[in-house]
Amino acid sequence: MKPWSIRPALIVLAALFAQAAHAQKIKPFAPLTGPYTVGVTQFQWTDDRREEAFTKKNGDRRVVTVQIWYPAESGSAGGPAPYVLAPAEFAGPTDDAKKILMANALIETGAKLDVPVSKSQARFPVLIYNPGGGNPRFLSSFVALQLASHGYIVAGVEHVGDSMATHLPDGTPLTLDNPPLPPNPSFDPQTATAAQWVDQIRSEWAQRDRLMSVTYGDNLFVLKKLVELHRGHSAFKGRLDLKKIGALGWSFGGAHAAQLLVRQREIKAAVVLDGQMFGPGKTQLATEKPFLLFHGTHGGDAPGALGEALKVLNAETESWNVHLVEKSTGPRYRAWVHGTEHGSYSDWRLLFAYAGGDEREIAKARRHAQIISELTVAFFNKHLLGATSGLPTYDELEVRLQVWGR
């Protein structure tokens, strides 16, 4: 169970971003550590074979937006890539949409927009990234940028109906009159007992299990479209190494990464960024393929009845992780990065630190992002590309790393 919420972060972000008219640009993401310049682009694709599950209108087809970070040709002429590639997606009146656009006005990513793919090698390995529930596809740019700088093509998948977007990238309004996660009006968090909290949270888990039947389909569609990019007339023609595909994801996206690893033979390795398992067989997943599970160490507690409920639920979800590790047979890792919370495995913790303006918090958030990125790059280098070097080592006060099946 991940009780960390982006809401407090958004409130503090708003205080800073409201001053965007006279504030300086910020560079929350660390300098790239790989040899490549990073390019970024995106696609809006329609899956003609699937109806849109979250509208009541017959005939609506499922639309999937994908943002791709990739190793770019050095010295290519191209403008700086904004944080939000299609601001039209956030044109609606919601508070989330407004604050995303405010953040976009201030953030420098260090990437270039729509520049050519690097010619330094014929093909590059591919990673499918899934964001946390309710978040857009670019909310772990900190790690996607680093992976691309090390020679990976990273495809971030947007899940319509489970995001902050109010429109499609082309400006089409989203009319989601059949929401995937309907609220429970009878539940009162102020008076709920521990047992009622457990029931409510398990109900929300069941909703996410059902939601995954749609969002997992988005991933299968993206895999198909990536093959078309590789074989068809596109800037990526002939450039994707389709024999070396991995998956990663934060939170709910981590569940997608785990399911992709277990269920799809194309996926060779996966990184779960502080995610909880959802979807088919979530309590008893196992695989012979390599994986890395990240875990936060702070922010999992709560007072009162909610805290009591979380003790029960956290023990339950931990048993699923233990089953995955004990019943799997390939190389597998668990990493606890000390001082991290759930949002540290996305961009939110970095943005929150910059919004607060505390240099110590900024340094801490950047260090956490550095460790997460280093371990993720090294894991894929070893288990997707066959590098002989292992994962980096850290002081035990920073990282507790468990390894099985070296």
C-alpha positions as CSV (number, residue, x, y, z in Angstrom):
1,M,0.0,0.0,0.0
2,K,1.4,3.4,-1.0
3,P,-0.3,6.1,1.0
4,W,2.0,8.9,-0.3
5,S,0.0,11.4,-2.2
6,I,1.0,14.0,-4.8
7,R,-1.6,16.4,-3.4
8,P,0.7,18.0,-0.7
9,A,3.4,18.3,-3.3
10,L,1.1,20.0,-5.8
11,I,0.0,22.5,-3.1
12,V,3.6,23.5,-2.4
13,L,4.5,23.5,-6.1
14,A,1.6,25.9,-6.8
15,A,3.1,28.4,-4.4
16,L,6.3,28.5,-6.4
17,F,4.9,28.0,-9.9
18,A,2.4,30.9,-9.4
19,Q,5.5,33.1,-9.6
20,A,6.4,31.6,-13.0
21,A,6.2,35.0,-14.7
22,H,9.3,36.2,-13.0
23,A,11.0,33.0,-11.8
24,Q,14.1,31.5,-13.3
25,K,14.0,28.2,-15.1
26,I,15.0,25.2,-12.9
27,K,17.0,22.1,-13.8
28,P,15.7,19.4,-11.5
29,F,17.2,16.6,-13.5
30,A,20.8,15.7,-13.0
31,P,23.3,16.1,-15.9
32,L,23.2,13.1,-18.2
33,T,25.7,10.4,-17.3
34,G,25.7,8.5,-20.6
35,P,27.6,9.3,-23.8
36,Y,24.5,10.3,-25.8
37,T,22.5,13.4,-26.3
38,V,18.8,12.7,-25.6
39,G,16.1,13.3,-28.0
40,V,12.4,13.1,-27.3
41,T,9.2,12.8,-29.4
42,Q,5.7,11.5,-29.0
43,F,3.0,9.7,-30.9
44,Q,-0.8,9.7,-30.6
45,W,-2.1,6.3,-31.8
46,T,-5.6,4.9,-32.1
47,D,-6.3,1.2,-31.5
48,D,-9.0,0.4,-33.9
49,R,-9.5,-3.0,-32.4
50,R,-10.5,-1.7,-28.9
51,E,-13.4,0.4,-27.8
52,E,-12.8,3.1,-25.3
53,A,-13.9,1.5,-22.0
54,F,-14.3,4.8,-20.1
55,T,-16.9,6.5,-22.2
56,K,-20.5,5.4,-22.7
57,K,-20.5,6.5,-26.4
58,N,-20.5,3.5,-28.8
59,G,-17.8,3.5,-31.4
60,D,-15.2,5.4,-29.4
61,R,-11.8,3.8,-29.9
62,R,-9.0,3.5,-27.4
63,V,-6.3,6.2,-27.9
64,V,-2.8,5.7,-26.5
65,T,-0.2,8.4,-26.4
66,V,3.5,7.4,-26.2
67,Q,6.4,9.6,-25.3
68,I,9.8,8.3,-26.5
69,W,13.2,9.3,-25.1
70,Y,16.1,8.1,-27.3
71,P,19.8,8.5,-28.0
72,A,20.1,11.4,-30.4
73,E,22.7,12.3,-33.0
74,S,25.3,14.5,-31.4
75,G,25.3,18.1,-32.7
76,S,21.8,17.8,-34.2
77,A,20.1,21.1,-34.6
78,G,16.9,21.1,-32.5
79,G,15.2,23.2,-29.9
80,P,15.1,22.2,-26.2
81,A,12.3,19.8,-25.4
82,P,9.8,21.0,-22.9
83,Y,8.7,18.9,-19.9
84,V,5.2,18.7,-21.4
85,L,5.4,18.0,-25.1
86,A,1.7,18.7,-25.7
87,P,0.4,21.4,-23.4
88,A,-3.0,21.1,-25.1
89,E,-3.4,17.9,-23.1
90,F,-3.8,20.0,-19.9
91,A,-6.1,22.7,-21.2
92,G,-8.9,21.8,-18.9
93,P,-9.9,23.7,-15.7
94,T,-8.7,21.1,-13.2
95,D,-6.2,22.0,-10.5
96,D,-3.9,19.2,-11.6
97,A,-3.9,20.3,-15.2
98,K,-3.1,23.9,-14.2
99,K,-0.2,23.0,-12.0
100,I,1.3,20.6,-14.6
101,L,1.3,23.6,-17.0
102,M,2.8,25.9,-14.3
103,A,5.6,23.3,-13.8
104,N,6.1,23.0,-17.5
105,A,6.8,26.8,-17.7
106,L,9.8,26.4,-15.4
107,I,11.4,23.1,-16.0
108,E,14.4,22.6,-18.3
109,T,14.8,18.9,-19.3
110,G,18.1,19.0,-21.1
111,A,16.6,16.9,-24.0
112,K,16.2,18.0,-27.6
113,L,12.8,17.8,-29.5
114,D,12.4,15.7,-32.6
115,V,16.1,15.4,-33.5
116,P,17.5,12.4,-35.4
117,V,18.3,9.1,-33.7
118,S,22.0,8.6,-33.1
119,K,23.9,6.8,-35.9
120,S,26.6,5.4,-33.5
121,Q,25.1,1.9,-33.7
122,A,22.6,0.2,-35.8
123,R,19.9,-0.6,-33.2
124,F,19.1,0.3,-29.6
125,P,17.4,-1.7,-26.9
126,V,13.9,-0.7,-26.0
127,L,12.3,-0.1,-22.6
128,I,8.5,0.2,-21.9
129,Y,7.8,2.6,-19.1
130,N,4.4,2.8,-17.3
131,P,3.6,5.7,-14.9
132,G,2.0,5.6,-11.5
133,G,-1.8,5.5,-11.3
134,G,-3.4,8.9,-12.0
135,N,-0.1,10.3,-13.4
136,P,1.0,11.1,-17.0
137,R,3.7,9.3,-18.9
138,F,6.5,11.8,-18.3
139,L,6.4,11.7,-14.5
140,S,9.7,9.7,-14.2
141,S,11.7,11.7,-16.7
142,F,14.6,11.7,-14.2
143,V,15.3,8.1,-15.0
144,A,14.1,8.0,-18.6
145,L,16.5,10.7,-19.5
146,Q,19.4,8.9,-18.0
147,L,18.5,5.6,-19.6
148,A,18.3,7.3,-23.0
149,S,21.7,8.9,-22.5
150,H,23.1,5.4,-22.0
151,G,21.7,4.1,-25.3
152,Y,18.1,3.0,-24.5
153,I,14.9,3.9,-26.4
154,V,12.4,4.5,-23.6
155,A,8.6,4.5,-24.5
156,G,6.4,6.0,-21.8
157,V,2.8,4.9,-22.1
158,E,-0.1,7.2,-21.2
159,H,-3.3,5.6,-19.9
160,V,-6.4,7.6,-20.8
161,G,-8.8,7.6,-17.9
162,D,-6.0,7.2,-15.3
163,S,-4.0,10.3,-15.8
164,M,-4.1,14.1,-15.1
165,A,-4.7,14.9,-18.8
166,T,-8.0,16.6,-19.7
167,H,-7.5,16.4,-23.5
168,L,-5.6,14.3,-26.0
169,P,-2.4,15.7,-27.4
170,D,-4.2,17.0,-30.5
171,G,-6.6,19.0,-28.3
172,T,-9.6,16.7,-28.4
173,P,-11.4,16.9,-25.0
174,L,-11.6,13.8,-23.0
175,T,-15.2,13.0,-22.0
176,L,-14.8,10.1,-19.6
177,D,-18.3,9.6,-18.4
178,N,-17.7,6.0,-17.4
179,P,-14.7,6.5,-15.0
180,P,-12.6,3.5,-14.2
181,L,-12.2,4.3,-10.5
182,P,-15.6,5.6,-9.3
183,P,-15.6,7.1,-5.7
184,N,-17.4,5.5,-2.8
185,P,-19.7,8.2,-1.4
186,S,-20.6,6.2,1.6
187,F,-17.0,6.0,2.9
188,D,-16.0,8.7,5.4
189,P,-12.3,8.8,6.1
190,Q,-12.8,11.0,9.2
191,T,-14.8,8.4,11.1
192,A,-13.7,5.1,9.4
193,T,-12.5,2.3,11.7
194,A,-9.4,0.2,10.8
195,A,-11.7,-2.5,9.5
196,Q,-13.5,0.0,7.3
197,W,-10.2,1.3,6.0
198,V,-9.1,-2.2,5.1
199,D,-12.4,-2.8,3.2
200,Q,-12.2,0.5,1.4
201,I,-8.6,0.0,0.3
202,R,-9.2,-3.5,-0.8
203,S,-12.1,-2.3,-2.8
204,E,-9.8,0.3,-4.5
205,W,-7.3,-2.5,-5.2
206,A,-10.1,-4.5,-6.9
207,Q,-10.9,-1.5,-9.1
208,R,-7.3,-1.3,-10.1
209,D,-7.2,-5.0,-10.9
210,R,-10.1,-4.4,-13.3
211,L,-8.5,-1.2,-14.7
212,M,-5.4,-3.2,-15.6
213,S,-7.4,-5.2,-18.0
214,V,-7.6,-2.0,-20.1
215,T,-4.2,-0.5,-19.3
216,Y,-2.3,-3.7,-19.9
217,G,-3.9,-3.8,-23.3
218,D,-2.3,-0.3,-23.9
219,N,1.1,-2.0,-23.4
220,L,0.3,-4.8,-25.9
221,F,-0.8,-2.2,-28.4
222,V,2.4,-0.2,-27.9
223,L,4.5,-3.2,-28.4
224,K,2.8,-3.8,-31.7
225,K,3.2,-0.1,-32.8
226,L,6.9,-0.2,-31.9
227,V,7.4,-3.1,-34.3
228,E,5.6,-0.9,-36.9
229,L,7.9,2.0,-36.2
230,H,10.9,-0.3,-36.7
231,R,9.6,-1.8,-39.9
232,G,7.8,1.2,-41.4
233,H,8.5,4.7,-42.6
234,S,9.5,6.5,-39.4
235,A,12.5,8.2,-37.8
236,F,13.0,4.9,-35.9
237,K,13.0,2.6,-39.0
238,G,15.4,-0.2,-38.5
239,R,16.7,1.4,-35.2
240,L,14.9,-0.7,-32.5
241,D,16.5,-3.9,-31.2
242,L,13.3,-5.9,-30.8
243,K,15.2,-8.8,-29.3
244,K,16.2,-6.7,-26.3
245,I,13.1,-5.3,-24.7
246,G,12.7,-4.5,-21.0
247,A,10.0,-2.9,-18.8
248,L,10.0,-0.5,-15.9
249,G,7.3,1.4,-14.0
250,W,6.6,3.4,-10.9
251,S,3.8,2.5,-8.5
252,F,0.8,1.1,-10.5
253,G,3.2,1.2,-13.4
254,G,5.5,-1.2,-11.5
255,A,2.7,-3.7,-11.5
256,H,2.6,-3.4,-15.3
257,A,6.3,-4.0,-15.5
258,A,6.0,-7.1,-13.4
259,Q,3.1,-8.5,-15.4
260,L,4.8,-7.8,-18.7
261,L,7.9,-9.7,-17.5
262,V,5.8,-12.7,-16.4
263,R,3.3,-12.8,-19.3
264,Q,5.1,-11.5,-22.4
265,R,8.0,-13.4,-23.8
266,E,9.3,-10.3,-25.6
267,I,10.1,-8.7,-22.2
268,K,13.5,-9.9,-21.0
269,A,14.0,-7.9,-17.8
270,A,12.1,-5.5,-15.6
271,V,12.5,-2.8,-12.9
272,V,9.7,-2.1,-10.4
273,L,10.0,1.4,-9.0
274,D,8.3,1.0,-5.5
275,G,5.3,-0.6,-7.0
276,Q,2.6,-2.8,-5.6
277,M,1.4,-5.9,-7.5
278,F,-1.9,-5.8,-9.4
279,G,-3.5,-7.8,-12.1
280,P,-3.9,-11.6,-12.8
281,G,-2.2,-13.9,-10.3
282,K,-0.7,-10.9,-8.4
283,T,-0.3,-12.8,-5.2
284,Q,1.7,-15.6,-6.8
285,L,3.8,-14.2,-9.6
286,A,7.0,-15.9,-10.5
287,T,9.5,-15.9,-13.4
288,E,12.8,-17.2,-14.6
289,K,13.8,-13.7,-16.0
290,P,15.7,-11.1,-14.1
291,F,14.0,-8.3,-12.1
292,L,14.8,-5.5,-9.7
293,L,12.3,-4.3,-7.0
294,F,12.9,-0.9,-5.5
295,H,11.3,0.0,-2.2
296,G,10.9,3.3,-0.3
297,T,11.7,3.4,3.4
298,H,9.7,6.5,4.5
299,G,6.1,7.6,4.2
300,G,4.4,4.3,4.8
301,D,3.0,5.2,8.2
302,A,-0.2,6.9,9.1
303,P,-1.9,7.7,12.5
304,G,-5.0,6.2,13.9
305,A,-7.3,3.7,12.2
306,L,-5.6,4.2,8.8
307,G,-2.2,3.3,10.4
308,E,-3.7,0.1,11.9
309,A,-5.1,-0.8,8.5
310,L,-1.9,-0.2,6.7
311,K,0.0,-2.6,9.0
312,V,-2.4,-5.3,7.8
313,L,-2.3,-4.4,4.2
314,N,1.5,-3.7,4.0
315,A,2.1,-7.2,5.4
316,E,-0.2,-8.6,2.7
317,T,1.5,-6.9,-0.2
318,E,4.9,-7.7,1.2
319,S,4.0,-11.4,1.1
320,W,3.4,-11.0,-2.6
321,N,6.9,-9.6,-3.1
322,V,8.4,-12.4,-1.0
323,H,6.5,-15.0,-3.1
324,L,7.8,-13.4,-6.3
325,V,11.4,-13.5,-5.1
326,E,11.3,-17.0,-3.5
327,K,9.5,-18.7,-6.4
328,S,11.4,-17.1,-9.2
329,T,14.6,-18.7,-10.5
330,G,16.6,-16.0,-12.4
331,P,18.7,-13.2,-11.1
332,R,16.7,-11.0,-8.8
333,Y,17.3,-8.0,-6.6
334,R,15.6,-5.9,-4.0
335,A,16.9,-2.4,-3.2
336,W,15.8,-0.2,-0.3
337,V,17.1,3.3,-0.8
338,H,17.2,4.8,2.6
339,G,15.3,8.0,3.0
340,T,13.2,7.6,-0.1
341,E,9.4,7.8,-0.1
342,H,7.0,6.6,-2.7
343,G,7.3,9.9,-4.7
344,S,11.1,9.6,-4.8
345,Y,10.7,7.0,-7.6
346,S,8.9,9.6,-9.8
347,D,9.7,13.3,-10.6
348,W,7.4,14.5,-7.8
349,R,10.0,14.3,-5.0
350,L,12.5,16.4,-7.0
351,L,9.9,19.0,-8.0
352,F,8.6,19.1,-4.4
353,A,12.1,19.8,-3.1
354,Y,12.7,22.6,-5.6
355,A,9.4,24.1,-4.8
356,G,10.2,24.2,-1.1
357,G,13.6,25.9,-1.8
358,D,15.5,24.0,0.9
359,E,18.9,23.2,-0.4
360,R,19.3,20.2,1.9
361,E,16.1,18.7,0.6
362,I,17.1,19.4,-3.0
363,A,20.4,17.7,-2.5
364,K,18.8,14.7,-0.8
365,A,16.2,14.3,-3.6
366,R,18.9,14.6,-6.3
367,R,21.0,12.0,-4.5
368,H,18.1,9.6,-4.3
369,A,17.4,10.1,-8.0
370,Q,21.0,9.5,-8.8
371,I,21.1,6.2,-6.9
372,I,17.8,5.0,-8.5
373,S,19.0,5.9,-12.0
374,E,22.5,4.3,-11.5
375,L,21.0,1.0,-10.3
376,T,18.4,1.0,-13.0
377,V,21.0,1.6,-15.8
378,A,23.4,-0.9,-14.4
379,F,20.6,-3.6,-14.1
380,F,19.5,-3.2,-17.7
381,N,23.1,-3.1,-18.9
382,K,23.8,-6.4,-17.2
383,H,20.6,-8.3,-17.8
384,L,19.4,-6.9,-21.1
385,L,22.8,-6.1,-22.8
386,G,25.0,-8.7,-21.1
387,A,27.5,-6.3,-19.5
388,T,30.0,-8.1,-17.4
389,S,30.0,-5.5,-14.6
390,G,27.6,-5.9,-11.8
391,L,25.4,-3.3,-10.0
392,P,27.1,-0.5,-8.2
393,T,27.7,-0.8,-4.4
394,Y,26.8,1.8,-1.8
395,D,27.2,2.3,1.9
396,E,24.6,0.3,3.8
397,L,23.4,3.5,5.3
398,E,22.3,4.6,1.8
399,V,21.2,1.4,0.1
400,R,20.3,-2.1,1.4
401,L,20.6,-4.4,-1.6
402,Q,19.6,-8.1,-1.6
403,V,20.7,-10.3,-4.5
404,W,19.6,-13.8,-5.5
405,G,20.6,-16.0,-8.4
406,R,23.6,-14.0,-9.5
